[in-house]
């Protein structure tokens, strides 16, 4: 069964490639992509048709749930909105995370660059 992912993506260098790479690396097979430039020219409206991969043995033969993908895609910096549509389920939306501020600096796992000049 195929699913549709509808993404509003800021127009930036490599943003479409990063989006498709994120989907492919996370265990989903892209069947089709349509990207239209928004009226203001600052974003893409992207529709992606995909199916979850079925792992090969010796892995457990269980595909990754499609409902996981919107949260994974929303982590990309350029993503403004994400919506998942399946043939039998209602649409689910995942908002993109808020940009990190300097107030969040110092959390474990964050990378920081310091200019010592």
Secondary structure, 3 states (H helix, E strand, C coil): CCEEEEEEEECCCCHHHHHHHHHHHCCEEEEEEEEEECCCCCEEEEEEEEEECCCCCCCCCCCCCHHHHHHHHHCCCCEEEEEEEECCCCCEEEECCCCCCHHHCCCCCCCCCCCCC
